[in-house]
């Protein structure tokens, strides 16, 4: 008999170990399925919000007496959502756009800091 607890001594130990691994695999598979479902729902919500922001961005040019700050924030938000949809949902983004995104995020942060 082997005294090493890390080795499998007989067929029963092997079966118990196999059942344990199968249970863990099934739990992880179920958790993965739930995470994918939640991710899909979040992606749908982001796409809906992006669509609404595009409509607002388009319509705001026809409205009068809208402060420029609000117009700028709406345009920036639509742009940010556009990048999220392209990068994380559609899985497409150009490397040059990624550099521009970092620059725009810095500009937006400076803009928000000046508002406070």
Buried (B, 14 or more C-beta within 10 A) or exposed (E): EEEEEEEBEEEEEEEEEEEEEEEEEEEEEEEEEEEEEEEEEEBEEBBEBBEEBEEBBEEBEEEEEEEEEEBEBBBBBBBBBBBBBBBEBEEEBEEEBEEEBEEBEEEBEEEEEEEE
